[in-house]
Amino acid sequence: MELPYASCYCEENIYKACKTLHSDLKTASPDYFLFVVFISSPTRAVPLFCQRSSLRQDGLVIWDYHVVLVKVLNDKTHVLDFDTIIQADNVQLNVRDGLRRVDFIQFDEYAELTFRHSWSLPENFRRRFRVISAQDYLSSFASDRSHMLVLDGSGQSVYVKAPPPWPPICGPIACTAGILMNIDNFIGMADNDGNKLNDQHGLEAYGMRFGEVLTEEQFLDRFSASPGDNIGHHE
């Protein structure tokens, strides 16, 4: 399938993918679930392998955060990652149209090749996973892209990477609350026990939802193999 893609804007690529795929929930099996997953750490440094932008043979990149989509259908779990080189033969970028042809990858294969050796990571690189339903993400996420602005030599604000061709994203609940930027609430991870952040700066009072933060072990336990009994239901 071909989906909108802009380099270095993984949170928006996944939002656009959600918007395309979420409608399938209306006609698919009742066992069809779609989850957005932010991967980061309390220090915003997480190693992921098999990443397209890496110059290394193993594809290692230390991201401040990364965002993927997890699909569960009839107890089979798959991952959509626009930036992986796993099954690279099926992933192509149509530069003219700003589309990337990408396929879902079986979850266990993706996790094994992308995460690797988590037991040996220093604490500041230990991955955390914020899991949120696609429905809540579409409603609550907002980004004015200000996190991609830096000052150039003349003191002018410039983008570190050209922004996507579509307008900045503002989910309906976020817009109603007058919130144009809340990406830090999704990237931010809890303390070492993996519990959900409690405050969220009062945004949950507006009806915005930010999912829950899991350790890597909890994340793999939830989605690996036959996760049907562990999957939460959409409201």
C-alpha beads as a LAMMPS data file, in Angstrom:
LAMMPS data file: protein, C-alpha beads

235 atoms
234 bonds

1 atom types
1 bond types

-500.0 500.0 xlo xhi
-500.0 500.0 ylo yhi
-500.0 500.0 zlo zhi

Masses

1 110.0

Atoms # bond

1 1 1 0.000 0.000 0.000
2 1 1 1.053 3.598 -0.585
3 1 1 0.741 6.085 2.264
4 1 1 1.760 9.746 2.734
5 1 1 5.322 10.097 3.973
6 1 1 7.616 12.936 5.070
7 1 1 11.149 12.246 6.296
8 1 1 11.727 12.821 10.045
9 1 1 8.039 13.357 10.798
10 1 1 7.196 9.843 11.954
11 1 1 4.415 11.042 14.275
12 1 1 2.617 12.663 11.336
13 1 1 3.254 9.775 8.949
14 1 1 1.622 7.441 11.456
15 1 1 -1.261 9.877 12.002
16 1 1 -1.965 9.913 8.255
17 1 1 -1.709 6.112 8.143
18 1 1 -4.157 5.879 11.063
19 1 1 -6.615 8.108 9.261
20 1 1 -6.469 5.845 6.225
21 1 1 -6.597 2.529 8.057
22 1 1 -8.836 3.350 11.012
23 1 1 -11.932 3.318 8.803
24 1 1 -11.287 -0.397 8.296
25 1 1 -12.392 -0.910 11.900
26 1 1 -15.959 -0.200 10.839
27 1 1 -16.090 -3.127 8.434
28 1 1 -13.430 -5.547 9.695
29 1 1 -13.578 -8.281 12.274
30 1 1 -14.441 -7.258 15.860
31 1 1 -10.972 -8.604 16.675
32 1 1 -9.306 -5.837 14.643
33 1 1 -7.347 -3.324 16.751
34 1 1 -5.012 -0.532 15.756
35 1 1 -2.493 1.036 18.151
36 1 1 -0.021 3.901 17.834
37 1 1 3.250 3.282 19.680
38 1 1 5.715 6.008 20.668
39 1 1 9.140 4.560 21.483
40 1 1 11.442 6.672 23.637
41 1 1 13.062 6.766 27.079
42 1 1 13.146 9.150 30.050
43 1 1 16.336 10.599 28.531
44 1 1 14.960 10.583 24.964
45 1 1 17.615 8.275 23.570
46 1 1 16.633 4.845 22.235
47 1 1 18.601 2.489 19.970
48 1 1 16.676 0.892 17.111
49 1 1 18.185 -1.378 14.479
50 1 1 17.334 -1.877 10.800
51 1 1 16.595 1.816 10.318
52 1 1 16.795 3.303 6.847
53 1 1 18.705 6.460 7.830
54 1 1 21.587 4.553 9.441
55 1 1 25.037 4.442 7.861
56 1 1 25.883 1.210 9.694
57 1 1 25.484 -2.310 8.375
58 1 1 23.206 -3.247 11.266
59 1 1 21.002 -0.200 10.671
60 1 1 21.466 1.192 14.187
61 1 1 20.074 4.654 14.916
62 1 1 19.781 6.363 18.305
63 1 1 16.444 8.147 18.020
64 1 1 15.109 10.694 20.479
65 1 1 11.775 9.051 19.740
66 1 1 10.176 6.945 17.040
67 1 1 6.559 6.132 16.194
68 1 1 5.113 2.958 14.676
69 1 1 1.693 1.430 14.156
70 1 1 0.639 -1.954 15.549
71 1 1 -2.241 -3.863 13.976
72 1 1 -3.925 -6.822 15.652
73 1 1 -6.327 -8.833 13.515
74 1 1 -7.660 -12.249 14.489
75 1 1 -4.856 -12.732 17.039
76 1 1 -2.169 -11.941 14.458
77 1 1 -0.030 -8.889 15.189
78 1 1 1.894 -6.791 12.668
79 1 1 3.891 -3.553 12.739
80 1 1 4.019 -0.656 10.281
81 1 1 7.305 1.275 10.439
82 1 1 7.946 3.705 7.591
83 1 1 11.674 3.802 8.377
84 1 1 12.604 0.146 8.677
85 1 1 14.681 -1.749 6.135
86 1 1 13.088 -5.066 7.079
87 1 1 11.437 -6.370 3.905
88 1 1 13.059 -3.443 2.122
89 1 1 12.190 -4.880 -1.298
90 1 1 8.565 -3.991 -0.602
91 1 1 9.270 -0.448 0.588
92 1 1 9.756 2.284 -1.981
93 1 1 9.555 6.063 -1.893
94 1 1 7.661 7.852 -4.636
95 1 1 9.459 11.189 -4.427
96 1 1 7.154 12.926 -6.855
97 1 1 3.985 12.212 -4.904
98 1 1 5.473 12.111 -1.392
99 1 1 4.179 8.586 -0.873
100 1 1 5.932 5.570 0.567
101 1 1 4.951 2.068 -0.435
102 1 1 5.142 0.079 2.770
103 1 1 3.886 -3.206 4.200
104 1 1 3.063 -4.431 7.680
105 1 1 5.685 -6.772 9.182
106 1 1 4.962 -9.694 11.483
107 1 1 5.394 -8.434 15.051
108 1 1 7.840 -11.008 16.409
109 1 1 10.125 -10.641 13.391
110 1 1 10.059 -6.871 13.695
111 1 1 10.728 -6.910 17.442
112 1 1 13.617 -9.374 17.174
113 1 1 15.400 -7.447 14.417
114 1 1 14.638 -3.920 15.632
115 1 1 15.115 -4.111 19.423
116 1 1 17.880 -6.747 19.924
117 1 1 19.756 -7.378 23.145
118 1 1 17.708 -5.038 25.323
119 1 1 19.004 -6.772 28.438
120 1 1 22.466 -5.291 27.863
121 1 1 21.414 -1.659 27.423
122 1 1 22.511 1.019 29.915
123 1 1 19.612 2.440 31.890
124 1 1 19.476 5.701 29.926
125 1 1 18.861 3.712 26.713
126 1 1 16.146 1.434 28.115
127 1 1 13.181 1.707 25.802
128 1 1 9.696 2.679 26.924
129 1 1 6.584 2.263 24.805
130 1 1 3.589 4.580 24.961
131 1 1 0.660 2.611 23.518
132 1 1 -2.491 4.479 22.509
133 1 1 -5.472 3.399 20.437
134 1 1 -5.627 4.823 16.930
135 1 1 -8.993 6.368 17.756
136 1 1 -7.598 8.285 20.738
137 1 1 -4.521 9.344 18.784
138 1 1 -6.585 10.724 15.911
139 1 1 -8.683 12.706 18.387
140 1 1 -5.990 13.944 20.754
141 1 1 -2.752 14.520 18.835
142 1 1 -1.694 18.026 17.784
143 1 1 1.553 19.362 16.362
144 1 1 2.424 22.818 15.054
145 1 1 5.905 21.431 14.180
146 1 1 7.668 23.917 16.430
147 1 1 9.819 21.070 17.799
148 1 1 11.506 20.952 14.383
149 1 1 12.555 24.632 14.408
150 1 1 16.070 25.850 15.227
151 1 1 17.798 29.217 14.931
152 1 1 20.152 29.685 11.995
153 1 1 23.235 31.900 11.948
154 1 1 21.146 35.020 11.463
155 1 1 18.814 34.228 14.325
156 1 1 15.918 33.163 12.069
157 1 1 13.833 30.091 12.839
158 1 1 14.319 27.377 10.230
159 1 1 13.170 23.764 10.015
160 1 1 15.836 21.134 10.573
161 1 1 13.910 19.080 8.012
162 1 1 11.377 20.379 5.496
163 1 1 7.839 20.002 6.891
164 1 1 5.279 17.724 5.238
165 1 1 3.188 19.145 2.380
166 1 1 -0.073 18.727 4.312
167 1 1 -1.263 21.240 6.951
168 1 1 -0.161 20.853 10.595
169 1 1 -2.198 18.227 12.410
170 1 1 -4.711 19.007 15.125
171 1 1 -7.080 16.291 16.296
172 1 1 -10.680 17.357 16.922
173 1 1 -10.528 17.171 20.720
174 1 1 -7.206 19.040 20.791
175 1 1 -8.593 21.722 18.479
176 1 1 -11.725 22.137 20.587
177 1 1 -9.475 22.657 23.621
178 1 1 -7.380 25.212 21.711
179 1 1 -4.282 22.972 21.883
180 1 1 -2.045 23.253 18.824
181 1 1 0.961 21.362 20.204
182 1 1 1.066 18.406 22.599
183 1 1 3.653 16.049 21.115
184 1 1 5.693 16.112 24.345
185 1 1 2.781 14.435 26.097
186 1 1 3.179 11.468 23.753
187 1 1 6.982 11.387 23.663
188 1 1 7.362 11.825 27.430
189 1 1 7.908 8.579 29.308
190 1 1 7.287 7.609 32.906
191 1 1 9.789 6.742 35.579
192 1 1 11.468 3.362 35.765
193 1 1 8.435 1.413 36.940
194 1 1 6.792 1.962 33.561
195 1 1 3.626 3.482 34.949
196 1 1 1.680 6.051 33.008
197 1 1 2.585 9.703 33.536
198 1 1 0.045 11.104 35.945
199 1 1 -0.155 14.792 35.143
200 1 1 -0.185 15.378 31.377
201 1 1 -0.381 19.098 32.191
202 1 1 -4.130 18.989 32.697
203 1 1 -4.890 18.059 29.085
204 1 1 -6.799 14.919 30.008
205 1 1 -9.432 17.152 31.555
206 1 1 -10.354 18.157 28.003
207 1 1 -10.947 14.542 27.027
208 1 1 -7.546 14.008 25.432
209 1 1 -6.011 10.597 26.018
210 1 1 -2.385 9.577 25.922
211 1 1 -2.491 5.798 26.383
212 1 1 -0.157 4.038 28.774
213 1 1 3.591 3.623 29.114
214 1 1 5.009 0.083 29.113
215 1 1 8.456 -1.298 29.706
216 1 1 9.915 -3.330 26.856
217 1 1 9.087 -6.561 28.645
218 1 1 5.474 -5.474 29.157
219 1 1 5.197 -4.345 25.548
220 1 1 6.494 -7.642 24.168
221 1 1 4.298 -9.640 26.539
222 1 1 1.244 -7.757 25.339
223 1 1 1.771 -8.121 21.601
224 1 1 3.988 -11.156 20.971
225 1 1 2.752 -14.546 19.781
226 1 1 -0.992 -14.850 20.552
227 1 1 -1.923 -11.585 22.236
228 1 1 -5.685 -11.799 21.858
229 1 1 -6.489 -12.038 25.551
230 1 1 -4.183 -9.102 26.361
231 1 1 -5.554 -6.579 23.874
232 1 1 -7.677 -3.744 25.196
233 1 1 -10.855 -2.818 23.373
234 1 1 -11.731 0.441 21.648
235 1 1 -14.366 2.544 23.348

Bonds

1 1 1 2
2 1 2 3
3 1 3 4
4 1 4 5
5 1 5 6
6 1 6 7
7 1 7 8
8 1 8 9
9 1 9 10
10 1 10 11
11 1 11 12
12 1 12 13
13 1 13 14
14 1 14 15
15 1 15 16
16 1 16 17
17 1 17 18
18 1 18 19
19 1 19 20
20 1 20 21
21 1 21 22
22 1 22 23
23 1 23 24
24 1 24 25
25 1 25 26
26 1 26 27
27 1 27 28
28 1 28 29
29 1 29 30
30 1 30 31
31 1 31 32
32 1 32 33
33 1 33 34
34 1 34 35
35 1 35 36
36 1 36 37
37 1 37 38
38 1 38 39
39 1 39 40
40 1 40 41
41 1 41 42
42 1 42 43
43 1 43 44
44 1 44 45
45 1 45 46
46 1 46 47
47 1 47 48
48 1 48 49
49 1 49 50
50 1 50 51
51 1 51 52
52 1 52 53
53 1 53 54
54 1 54 55
55 1 55 56
56 1 56 57
57 1 57 58
58 1 58 59
59 1 59 60
60 1 60 61
61 1 61 62
62 1 62 63
63 1 63 64
64 1 64 65
65 1 65 66
66 1 66 67
67 1 67 68
68 1 68 69
69 1 69 70
70 1 70 71
71 1 71 72
72 1 72 73
73 1 73 74
74 1 74 75
75 1 75 76
76 1 76 77
77 1 77 78
78 1 78 79
79 1 79 80
80 1 80 81
81 1 81 82
82 1 82 83
83 1 83 84
84 1 84 85
85 1 85 86
86 1 86 87
87 1 87 88
88 1 88 89
89 1 89 90
90 1 90 91
91 1 91 92
92 1 92 93
93 1 93 94
94 1 94 95
95 1 95 96
96 1 96 97
97 1 97 98
98 1 98 99
99 1 99 100
100 1 100 101
101 1 101 102
102 1 102 103
103 1 103 104
104 1 104 105
105 1 105 106
106 1 106 107
107 1 107 108
108 1 108 109
109 1 109 110
110 1 110 111
111 1 111 112
112 1 112 113
113 1 113 114
114 1 114 115
115 1 115 116
116 1 116 117
117 1 117 118
118 1 118 119
119 1 119 120
120 1 120 121
121 1 121 122
122 1 122 123
123 1 123 124
124 1 124 125
125 1 125 126
126 1 126 127
127 1 127 128
128 1 128 129
129 1 129 130
130 1 130 131
131 1 131 132
132 1 132 133
133 1 133 134
134 1 134 135
135 1 135 136
136 1 136 137
137 1 137 138
138 1 138 139
139 1 139 140
140 1 140 141
141 1 141 142
142 1 142 143
143 1 143 144
144 1 144 145
145 1 145 146
146 1 146 147
147 1 147 148
148 1 148 149
149 1 149 150
150 1 150 151
151 1 151 152
152 1 152 153
153 1 153 154
154 1 154 155
155 1 155 156
156 1 156 157
157 1 157 158
158 1 158 159
159 1 159 160
160 1 160 161
161 1 161 162
162 1 162 163
163 1 163 164
164 1 164 165
165 1 165 166
166 1 166 167
167 1 167 168
168 1 168 169
169 1 169 170
170 1 170 171
171 1 171 172
172 1 172 173
173 1 173 174
174 1 174 175
175 1 175 176
176 1 176 177
177 1 177 178
178 1 178 179
179 1 179 180
180 1 180 181
181 1 181 182
182 1 182 183
183 1 183 184
184 1 184 185
185 1 185 186
186 1 186 187
187 1 187 188
188 1 188 189
189 1 189 190
190 1 190 191
191 1 191 192
192 1 192 193
193 1 193 194
194 1 194 195
195 1 195 196
196 1 196 197
197 1 197 198
198 1 198 199
199 1 199 200
200 1 200 201
201 1 201 202
202 1 202 203
203 1 203 204
204 1 204 205
205 1 205 206
206 1 206 207
207 1 207 208
208 1 208 209
209 1 209 210
210 1 210 211
211 1 211 212
212 1 212 213
213 1 213 214
214 1 214 215
215 1 215 216
216 1 216 217
217 1 217 218
218 1 218 219
219 1 219 220
220 1 220 221
221 1 221 222
222 1 222 223
223 1 223 224
224 1 224 225
225 1 225 226
226 1 226 227
227 1 227 228
228 1 228 229
229 1 229 230
230 1 230 231
231 1 231 232
232 1 232 233
233 1 233 234
234 1 234 235
